[in-house]
Amino acid sequence: MAETAVRVVIRGRVQGVWYRAWTEKQASELGLDGWVRNSPDGSVEALFAGPEPVVRDMIGRCWKGPLAAKVSDIEEHAADHPDRQGFGVRY
């Protein structure tokens, strides 16, 4: 199965609604590598790396997010695979 890495910028009501913790839980359960962090502009940025169908599934899940989130846009960018395995929150 082809591996891929995608950096996403998620916009909308995504800070202060547990979006990072939700993303970490979802990505870890899917076995993805990467990270998630808040950006100063109010968006959330994440890097998802793993089998292409699993990464696509995770990006699809990001449109819904946790209950209090309201996603208005997800921007995707090709990325390099992270240096370490596992998924975590960056501060």
DSSP file (Angstrom, degrees, kcal/mol; ACC not computed):
  #  RESIDUE AA STRUCTURE BP1 BP2  ACC     N-H-->O    O-->H-N    N-H-->O    O-->H-N    TCO  KAPPA ALPHA  PHI   PSI    X-CA   Y-CA   Z-CA
    1    1 A M              0   0    0      0, 0.0     2,-0.1     0, 0.0     0, 0.0   0.000 360.0 360.0 360.0 135.8    0.0    0.0    0.0
    2    2 A A        -     0   0    0     49,-0.1    50,-2.9     1,-0.1     2,-0.3  -0.396 360.0-140.9 -68.8 137.3    1.3    3.4   -1.0
    3    3 A E  E     +A   51   0A   0     48,-0.3     2,-0.3    -2,-0.1    -1,-0.1  -0.720  24.2 175.4 -95.7 148.5    2.5    5.7    1.9
    4    4 A T  E     -A   50   0A   0     46,-2.7    46,-2.4    -2,-0.3     2,-0.4  -0.959  21.6-149.2-146.0 163.5    1.8    9.4    1.9
    5    5 A A  E     -A   49   0A   0     -2,-0.3    74,-1.8    74,-0.3     2,-0.4  -0.992  17.3-179.2-137.0 130.8    2.3   12.5    4.1
    6    6 A V  E     -AB  48  78A   0     42,-2.6    42,-2.8    -2,-0.4     2,-0.5  -0.996  17.0-151.7-134.0 130.9    0.0   15.5    4.0
    7    7 A R  E     -AB  47  77A   0     70,-3.0    70,-2.2    -2,-0.4     2,-0.4  -0.888  22.7-167.1 -98.0 130.6    0.1   18.7    6.0
    8    8 A V  E     -AB  46  76A   0     38,-3.1    38,-2.4    -2,-0.5     2,-0.5  -0.910  18.8-154.1-120.8 147.8   -3.3   20.2    6.6
    9    9 A V  E     -AB  45  75A   0     66,-2.2    66,-2.6    -2,-0.4     2,-0.5  -0.987  17.5-160.3-117.8 119.3   -4.5   23.6    7.8
   10   10 A I  E     -AB  44  74A   0     34,-3.5    34,-2.3    -2,-0.5     2,-0.3  -0.883   9.7-170.3-108.1 123.0   -8.0   23.4    9.4
   11   11 A R  E     + B   0  73A   0     62,-3.0    61,-2.8    -2,-0.5    62,-1.4  -0.785  39.8  56.7-115.8 157.2  -10.0   26.6    9.7
   12   12 A G  E    S- B   0  71A   0     -2,-0.3     2,-1.4    59,-0.3     3,-0.3  -0.941 108.6 -16.6 128.7-150.1  -13.2   27.5   11.5
   13   13 A R  E    S+ B   0  70A   0     57,-2.6    57,-1.5    -2,-0.3    30,-0.1  -0.713  89.2 127.6 -89.3  88.0  -14.0   27.1   15.1
   14   14 A V        +     0   0    0     -2,-1.4     2,-0.4    28,-0.5     5,-0.4   0.425  44.6  77.1-127.6  -4.0  -11.2   24.7   15.9
   15   15 A Q  S    S+     0   0    0     -3,-0.3    29,-0.0    27,-0.2    28,-0.0  -0.906  97.5  20.4-109.5 142.6   -9.3   26.3   18.8
   16   16 A G  S    S+     0   0    0     -2,-0.4    -1,-0.2    -3,-0.0    -3,-0.0   0.629 103.0  89.5  80.2  14.1  -10.7   26.0   22.4
   17   17 A V  S    S-     0   0    0     -3,-0.3    51,-0.4    50,-0.0    52,-0.2   0.117 107.4-100.3-127.4  18.8  -12.9   23.0   21.4
   18   18 A W  S  > S+     0   0    0     50,-0.1     4,-2.3     3,-0.1     5,-0.2   0.746  74.5 143.9  68.7  25.9  -10.5   20.1   22.2
   19   19 A Y  H  >  +     0   0    0     -5,-0.4     4,-2.6     1,-0.2     5,-0.2   0.905  67.9  50.0 -64.6 -41.9   -9.6   19.8   18.5
   20   20 A R  H  > S+     0   0    0     -6,-0.2     4,-2.7     2,-0.2    -1,-0.2   0.940 112.6  45.9 -63.2 -46.7   -6.0   18.9   19.0
   21   21 A A  H  > S+     0   0    0      1,-0.2     4,-2.2     2,-0.2    -1,-0.2   0.906 113.8  49.8 -63.1 -41.3   -6.7   16.2   21.6
   22   22 A W  H  X S+     0   0    0     -4,-2.3     4,-2.6     2,-0.2    -1,-0.2   0.922 111.8  48.3 -61.7 -44.7   -9.5   14.8   19.4
   23   23 A T  H  X S+     0   0    0     -4,-2.6     4,-2.8     1,-0.2     5,-0.3   0.913 110.1  51.6 -63.7 -43.4   -7.1   14.7   16.4
   24   24 A E  H  X S+     0   0    0     -4,-2.7     4,-2.2     1,-0.2    -1,-0.2   0.920 112.2  46.7 -59.6 -44.0   -4.3   13.1   18.4
   25   25 A K  H  X S+     0   0    0     -4,-2.2     4,-2.3     2,-0.2    -2,-0.2   0.938 115.0  45.4 -64.3 -47.8   -6.7   10.3   19.6
   26   26 A Q  H  X S+     0   0    0     -4,-2.6     4,-1.7     2,-0.2    -2,-0.2   0.941 115.7  45.4 -61.9 -49.4   -8.2    9.7   16.1
   27   27 A A  H  X>S+     0   0    0     -4,-2.8     5,-2.5     1,-0.2     4,-0.5   0.880 113.0  50.6 -65.1 -38.8   -4.8    9.7   14.3
   28   28 A S  H ><5S+     0   0    0     -4,-2.2     3,-1.1    -5,-0.3    -1,-0.2   0.919 108.7  51.4 -65.1 -43.0   -3.2    7.4   17.0
   29   29 A E  H 3<5S+     0   0    0     -4,-2.3    -1,-0.2     1,-0.3    -2,-0.2   0.835 110.2  50.2 -62.4 -32.0   -6.1    4.9   16.7
   30   30 A L  H 3<5S-     0   0    0     -4,-1.7    -1,-0.3    -5,-0.2    -2,-0.2   0.562 115.3-118.3 -81.8  -8.4   -5.6    4.8   13.0
   31   31 A G  T <<5 +     0   0    0     -3,-1.1    -3,-0.2    -4,-0.5     2,-0.1   0.736  59.5 154.2  79.2  23.4   -1.8    4.2   13.4
   32   32 A L      < -     0   0    0     -5,-2.5     2,-0.3    -6,-0.1    -1,-0.2  -0.480  37.2-136.4 -83.5 155.4   -0.7    7.4   11.7
   33   33 A D  E     +C   49   0A   0     16,-2.7    16,-2.3    -2,-0.1     2,-0.3  -0.750  56.8  65.4-100.5 156.0    2.5    9.2   12.3
   34   34 A G  E     -Cd  48  87A   0     52,-2.3    54,-1.4    -2,-0.3     2,-0.3  -0.946  64.6 -93.0 137.7-154.4    2.7   13.0   12.6
   35   35 A W  E     -Cd  47  88A   0     12,-1.2    12,-2.7    -2,-0.3     2,-0.3  -0.959  12.6-145.1-157.8 167.1    1.6   15.9   14.8
   36   36 A V  E     +Cd  46  89A   0     52,-1.4    54,-3.2    -2,-0.3     2,-0.3  -0.990  22.8 165.9-140.9 144.9   -1.1   18.5   15.4
   37   37 A R  E     -C   45   0A   0      8,-2.7     8,-2.9    -2,-0.3     2,-0.3  -0.991  36.4-106.9-154.7 156.4   -0.7   22.1   16.8
   38   38 A N  E     -C   44   0A   0     52,-0.5     6,-0.2    -2,-0.3   -23,-0.0  -0.617  33.5-143.1 -79.0 146.1   -2.6   25.4   17.1
   39   39 A S    >   -     0   0    0      4,-2.8     3,-2.0    -2,-0.3   -30,-0.0  -0.828  20.8-117.1-108.4 151.9   -1.5   28.2   14.8
   40   40 A P  T 3  S+     0   0    0      0, 0.0    -1,-0.1     0, 0.0     4,-0.0   0.754 111.6  63.8 -59.2 -24.2   -1.4   31.9   15.9
   41   41 A D  T 3  S-     0   0    0      1,-0.1     3,-0.1     2,-0.0    -3,-0.0   0.423 122.7-100.0 -82.7   3.6   -4.0   32.7   13.2
   42   42 A G  S <  S+     0   0    0     -3,-2.0   -28,-0.5     1,-0.4   -27,-0.2   0.373  88.0 114.3  96.0  -4.1   -6.7   30.6   15.0
   43   43 A S        -     0   0    0    -32,-0.1    -4,-2.8   -29,-0.1     2,-0.4  -0.389  63.2-124.7 -88.8 173.2   -6.4   27.6   12.7
   44   44 A V  E     -AC  10  38A   0    -34,-2.3   -34,-3.5    -6,-0.2     2,-0.4  -0.979  21.1-158.7-117.9 135.0   -5.1   24.1   13.5
   45   45 A E  E     +AC   9  37A   0     -8,-2.9    -8,-2.7    -2,-0.4     2,-0.3  -0.913  14.5 174.2-114.8 140.5   -2.2   22.6   11.6
   46   46 A A  E     -AC   8  36A   0    -38,-2.4   -38,-3.1    -2,-0.4     2,-0.5  -0.987  24.1-147.8-144.5 153.8   -1.5   18.8   11.4
   47   47 A L  E     -AC   7  35A   0    -12,-2.7   -12,-1.2    -2,-0.3     2,-0.5  -0.992  17.1-171.3-121.5 122.4    0.8   16.4    9.6
   48   48 A F  E     +AC   6  34A   0    -42,-2.8   -42,-2.6    -2,-0.5     2,-0.4  -0.962   6.7 176.9-115.5 127.6   -0.6   13.0    8.8
   49   49 A A  E     +AC   5  33A   0    -16,-2.3   -16,-2.7    -2,-0.5   -44,-0.2  -0.997  31.4  73.5-134.2 136.3    1.6   10.2    7.4
   50   50 A G  E    S-A    4   0A   0    -46,-2.4   -46,-2.7    -2,-0.4   -18,-0.1  -0.978  84.1  -5.0 158.9-163.2    0.8    6.6    6.7
   51   51 A P  E >>  -A    3   0A   0      0, 0.0     4,-2.3     0, 0.0     3,-0.8  -0.333  69.1-121.1 -58.4 136.4   -1.0    4.5    4.1
   52   52 A E  H 3> S+     0   0    0    -50,-2.9     4,-2.4     1,-0.3     5,-0.2   0.855 109.2  50.7 -52.8 -44.9   -2.8    6.8    1.6
   53   53 A P  H 3> S+     0   0    0      0, 0.0     4,-1.9     0, 0.0    -1,-0.3   0.861 111.7  49.2 -64.0 -31.8   -6.3    5.5    2.3
   54   54 A V  H <> S+     0   0    0     -3,-0.8     4,-2.3     2,-0.2    -2,-0.2   0.901 110.6  49.4 -73.1 -40.7   -5.9    5.9    6.0
   55   55 A V  H  X S+     0   0    0     -4,-2.3     4,-2.4     2,-0.2     5,-0.2   0.920 111.3  50.1 -61.7 -43.4   -4.6    9.5    5.6
   56   56 A R  H  X S+     0   0    0     -4,-2.4     4,-2.1    -5,-0.2    -2,-0.2   0.893 109.6  51.8 -62.2 -40.2   -7.6   10.3    3.4
   57   57 A D  H  X S+     0   0    0     -4,-1.9     4,-2.2     2,-0.2    -1,-0.2   0.920 109.4  49.7 -61.6 -44.1   -9.9    8.8    6.0
   58   58 A M  H  X S+     0   0    0     -4,-2.3     4,-1.9     2,-0.2    -2,-0.2   0.912 109.1  50.8 -63.5 -42.9   -8.3   11.0    8.7
   59   59 A I  H  X S+     0   0    0     -4,-2.4     4,-0.8     1,-0.2    -1,-0.2   0.904 109.4  52.1 -62.2 -39.8   -8.7   14.1    6.6
   60   60 A G  H >< S+     0   0    0     -4,-2.1     3,-0.8     1,-0.2     4,-0.5   0.903 107.9  51.1 -60.9 -41.4  -12.3   13.2    6.1
   61   61 A R  H >X S+     0   0    0     -4,-2.2     4,-2.4     1,-0.2     3,-1.3   0.841  99.5  66.1 -63.5 -33.1  -12.8   12.9    9.8
   62   62 A C  H 3< S+     0   0    0     -4,-1.9    -1,-0.2     1,-0.3    -2,-0.2   0.777  88.5  66.7 -62.8 -26.1  -11.2   16.3   10.3
   63   63 A W  T << S+     0   0    0     -3,-0.8     8,-0.5    -4,-0.8    -1,-0.3   0.830 112.4  32.7 -63.3 -30.3  -14.2   17.9    8.6
   64   64 A K  T <4 S+     0   0    0     -3,-1.3    -2,-0.2    -4,-0.5     7,-0.2   0.911  88.5 164.7 -90.3 -53.0  -16.4   16.8   11.5
   65   65 A G     <  -     0   0    0     -4,-2.4    -2,-0.1     5,-0.1   -46,-0.1  -0.122  51.4 -21.8  66.4-167.2  -13.9   17.1   14.4
   66   66 A P  S >  S-     0   0    0      0, 0.0     3,-1.5     0, 0.0   -47,-0.1  -0.223  78.7 -93.5 -70.4 167.8  -15.1   17.1   18.0
   67   67 A L  T 3  S+     0   0    0      1,-0.3   -50,-0.0     3,-0.0    -2,-0.0   0.835 122.4  47.1 -53.8 -42.0  -18.7   18.1   18.9
   68   68 A A  T 3  S+     0   0    0    -51,-0.4    -1,-0.3     2,-0.0     2,-0.1   0.565  93.2 100.3 -81.6  -7.5  -18.0   21.8   19.6
   69   69 A A    <   -     0   0    0     -3,-1.5     2,-0.3   -52,-0.2   -55,-0.2  -0.412  50.1-167.7 -78.7 153.4  -15.9   22.3   16.4
   70   70 A K  E     -B   13   0A   0    -57,-1.5   -57,-2.6    -2,-0.1     2,-0.4  -0.824  12.3-158.5-140.2  99.5  -17.2   23.9   13.2
   71   71 A V  E     +B   12   0A   0     -8,-0.5   -59,-0.3    -2,-0.3     3,-0.1  -0.642  18.3 172.8 -84.7 130.1  -14.8   23.4   10.3
   72   72 A S  E     +     0   0A   0    -61,-2.8     2,-0.3    -2,-0.4   -60,-0.2   0.654  66.1   5.1-106.5 -23.0  -15.1   25.8    7.4
   73   73 A D  E     -B   11   0A   0    -62,-1.4   -62,-3.0     2,-0.0     2,-0.4  -0.978  48.9-160.4-161.7 144.9  -12.1   24.8    5.3
   74   74 A I  E     -B   10   0A   0     -2,-0.3     2,-0.4   -64,-0.2   -64,-0.2  -0.974  13.8-162.2-130.2 119.5   -9.3   22.3    5.1
   75   75 A E  E     -B    9   0A   0    -66,-2.6   -66,-2.2    -2,-0.4     2,-0.4  -0.854  10.4-153.7-100.4 132.3   -6.2   23.2    3.0
   76   76 A E  E     +B    8   0A   0     -2,-0.4     2,-0.3   -68,-0.2   -68,-0.2  -0.872  14.4 177.9-113.3 141.8   -3.9   20.3    2.0
   77   77 A H  E     -B    7   0A   0    -70,-2.2   -70,-3.0    -2,-0.4     2,-0.1  -0.999  34.1-111.7-138.4 138.4   -0.2   20.4    1.2
   78   78 A A  E     -B    6   0A   0     -2,-0.3     2,-0.3   -72,-0.2   -72,-0.2  -0.403  46.4-177.7 -62.4 146.8    2.2   17.6    0.2
   79   79 A A        -     0   0    0    -74,-1.8   -74,-0.3   -31,-0.1     2,-0.2  -0.927  29.3-102.1-144.7 165.3    4.7   17.0    3.0
   80   80 A D        -     0   0    0     -2,-0.3     3,-0.1     1,-0.1   -74,-0.0  -0.599  50.6 -95.4 -83.9 152.8    7.7   15.0    4.0
   81   81 A H        -     0   0    0     -2,-0.2    -1,-0.1     1,-0.1   -76,-0.1  -0.409  49.4 -99.8 -65.8 145.3    7.3   12.1    6.4
   82   82 A P        -     0   0    0      0, 0.0    -1,-0.1     0, 0.0   -49,-0.0  -0.222  24.2-119.8 -65.3 158.9    8.0   13.1   10.0
   83   83 A D  S    S+     0   0    0     -3,-0.1     2,-0.3     2,-0.0    -2,-0.1   0.722  92.8  41.6 -72.2 -22.8   11.3   12.2   11.6
   84   84 A R  S    S-     0   0    0      2,-0.1   -50,-0.3   -50,-0.0     2,-0.1  -0.896  83.0-111.7-129.6 158.3    9.8   10.0   14.3
   85   85 A Q  S    S+     0   0    0     -2,-0.3   -52,-0.1   -52,-0.1     2,-0.1  -0.428  73.5  43.1 -83.0 159.3    7.0    7.5   14.6
   86   86 A G  S    S-     0   0    0    -55,-0.1   -52,-2.3    -2,-0.1     2,-0.4  -0.242  80.3 -90.3  96.3 173.2    3.8    8.0   16.5
   87   87 A F  E     +d   34   0A   0    -54,-0.3     2,-0.3    -2,-0.1   -52,-0.2  -0.985  47.0 160.1-128.8 136.0    1.4   10.9   16.7
   88   88 A G  E     -d   35   0A   0    -54,-1.4   -52,-1.4    -2,-0.4     2,-0.4  -0.940  39.4 -98.6-149.7 169.9    1.5   13.8   19.1
   89   89 A V  E     -d   36   0A   0     -2,-0.3     2,-0.4   -54,-0.2   -52,-0.2  -0.773  31.2-152.1 -91.3 133.7    0.5   17.3   20.0
   90   90 A R              0   0    0    -54,-3.2   -52,-0.5    -2,-0.4   -55,-0.0  -0.867 360.0 360.0-103.5 142.6    3.0   20.1   19.4
   91   91 A Y              0   0    0     -2,-0.4    -1,-0.1   -54,-0.1   -54,-0.1   0.384 360.0 360.0-112.6 360.0    2.8   23.2   21.6
